[in-house]
Structure formats: C-alpha cells, structure tokens
Amino acid sequence: MSEESIIRLETKISYQDDLIQQLNEVVIEQQKQIRDLESRTDILTKKLEDLLELTAEERTSGGKDRPPHY
C-alpha cells in the first residue's frame, strides 16, 4: 500500500470520526427532548384523568352541586 493511499484512508477515518461525534451529540440532544416530551405527556395525562374523574363525579351526583341560579 502506498503512502498516498494510507494518507487518504487516515483522512477518511478522521472525517468519519468527526461525523460520528456530531451524530452522537444529535442523538444525546434528541434523547433529552424525548424525556422532556414524555414528562409533559405524563403530566397532561394525569390532568386529563383527574378532569375525567371530576366530570364523572359531577354526573353521578345528579347536579346537586349546581349553583342556585341554574
């Protein structure tokens, strides 16, 4: 193998190493975003469940908690 071929291969490997590092940083950032979105989804799900429970309780109470002007 000639010296020129070795230099080309080393250069190519160097570029690939840099690209791998960049891709790794992107994956790390995306994982942070996924965790944040999962957390927000969990919070919204809990709030929705609480709201549905409250609505179901109001229906079963027969409207006893309605203000007098209704």
N, C-alpha and C positions, 0 to 999 in steps of 0.2 A: 504494500500500500504506500502510495506516495505521500510526501509531506503535505502537499496541497489537499489531498483527499482527507487527511487527518484533520487539517485546519477547518475544512468545510464541515466535517462531522462535529467537531467541537463547537463550532459556531452554531450549528443547527441545534445541538443539545442545549447550548446556552439559551437560545431563544425559546426552546420548549420548556426549560426550567422556569424562565420568566413567565411564560404563559400559564403554566401550572400554578404558580404563585398567585397570579392575578385571578384565575378561576377559583382558587381556594378562598380568596378574600370575598369574592362574589357569593360563594356558597355560604360562608360564615354570615354575611350580611342578610342573605335570604332566610337563613335559619332563625336569626333574630326577629325578622319580620313575621315569620310563621308563628313563632312563640307568642309574639305580641297579638297577632290576629286570633290565635287560639284563646288567649286570655280574654280578649274582648268578646269573643263569641260565647265563652263560658259565662261571662257577666251578663250579656244580653239574654242568654238562655235562661239563667236564673231569674232575671227580672220578668221575662215573659211568663215563666212558670208561676211566679208569685202573682202576677196580674191575672192569669187564668184562674188561679185558686180564689183570688178575691172576687172575681166575676162569678164564679160558680157558687161561692158562699152567698153572694147577694141574691142570686136566683133562688137558692134554696130557702132563704129567709123570707121569701114571699113579699119582698118590698117593704118590710117593716121599718127599715132604716131610712125610708124616703123622707125628705123634708115635708113639713105640713102643707106647703103651698102646691104640692102635686095632687 
